Amino acid sequence: MSLPTLSRVSVGVLALGLVTVILALDLSRSGAPDLFTAPPALALGSGQAPTGAHCTAQ
């Protein structure tokens, strides 16, 4: 007994659908992020010291 093969397009659509479902579930459970209290994505030269990661240990 062989399994039916899926085309590349159907696998892509299924993958995008799964990602969409995961993002929608995450957004519904946690709520939208507050962009005014979020840390900067890139803090190059901002004077802010990084915190919370292993590379920030002194």
TAQUIPE-V848747 format. One record per residue. OMEGA is omega in whole degrees, -180 to 180 (none if undefined). Layout:
omega
OMEGA
OMEGA
//
This chain:
omega
180
178
177
-180
178
179
180
-179
-179
176
178
179
178
179
178
177
179
178
179
179
179
179
179
178
179
180
-180
-179
-173
-176
-179
179
176
-175
-179
178
180
176
180
179
175
-178
-179
178
-178
-177
179
178
177
178
170
179
-177
-178
-180
180
-177
none
//
